[in-house]
Amino acid sequence: MQNPHYSYIEFVECFYDSAGGSYWEIDPAANNAPLKWLVDSKILSRAEANIVWPLHIALKQYRPGDAYAFDVILDDRAWQVVVAAASLAKEGLVSKIHSLDELKYFETSLPHPDGKRWP
């Protein structure tokens, strides 16, 4: 199955559908901050949300020329800032995982470099 998040817009919408809150919020303590409902619901710890917060900021700051030109976006140096923030978030979250089952789920639920989401 191919990764369903094939466009920048769908990727961002899926991130904020999962994270909740407002794309426009820059204060992580605000009531409408992304990730806040996940912390309030005890799905994420505050430490985990703090690890992911820089990814929200990087996504908010990125401005694609054409949101559907995925090949241009992937080559865009500014997009690489978002990719770096996502990589750091992943590394930070992995360092917090102590269960082998949870780690296996985390690793297999993320996109693979060959573009396929699920093995």
N, C-alpha and C positions, 0 to 999 in steps of 0.2 A: 504494500500500500504506500503510495506516495505521501509525503508530508502535506497535510491540507493547508498549512500556513504558507502558501506559495507567493503571496503578495505582501508587501510591506504593510499595507492597511490591515489585512486580515491578521497578520502577526501582532500588530500593535493592539488591535481590537481584542484579540484572544488574550493577550497579556493583561489588559485592563478588565476584561470580563472575569478573569481569574483573580486578579489582585483587588478588584473593587475600587471604590473611591474615585476621585477626580484626576483625570490626566493633568489638569492645570495646577493642582496643589503642589507646593514646594516645601511645606512644613510637615515633616513626618508625624508630628503630634496632633495635627488638625483632625477634626472629626471626619472630614471627607478625604483623608489622605489614603492613597493606595496602600494596600497591605494591612491597614488598620483593622478592618473587620476580621482578617485572618488571625491577627494577634488577639483581638477581643474574644474571638471564638476558640482561642487556644489551639488553632491549627498550626500557627507559626509562633515561635517565641519572639520576644522583642529583639533578641540578639540576631535571630535569623532574618527578621524584617530589616534590621540595620544592614545586614550583608547584601540584601537585594535592593535596598533603596538607591544606591548609585546607578543601578540599571534603569530605574524609573527616571532619574534625572538625565541620564544619557539619551534615553528614548525621547524625552520631552525636548531636549536640545537639538535632536537631529531633524533636519529638514531636507527631504529628498526633492530633487528637481521634478521627477515624475514618479509618483508613488507606486506605479505598476511596472516600472522598468527595472525588474529585479536584477538583471545583469549589470546595469549601471550602478544600482545601489550596492551590490556586492563588491564592486570595484572602487567604491567611493571611500576615500580616506576618512571622511567624517563618520561613515558607517562603521569603520573599523574601531572607532572609539566605543560604539555601542557593543560590538562584538567583544572587545576587551572587557567591558563592564560585565557582560554576561558570563564570560569565562571566569572572571574573578568571583562573581556571585556563585557560580557552580563550584569552584574550588572551596570557597568559604563554607557553603552548605555541606559539601561532602565531608569537610573536616569536622562537622558537628554530628555526623551520623555515626552511631555506635552499633547499630544492628546490621548484620550482613544481609538480612532479607530486605531491609529498607534501602540499603545501599544498592543492592541488585535491582530493586524496583526503580530507584532514582536513575541509575545508569541506563536501564533499558527503556525508560519512558522519554528520554531526551532524543532529539534528532541525531542521526548518524551522519558522519561526514559524506557518505555517498548520497545523501538527500532523502533516504528512507527513514521514516519515523520509527517504525516497528521492525524488529528483525524477522 
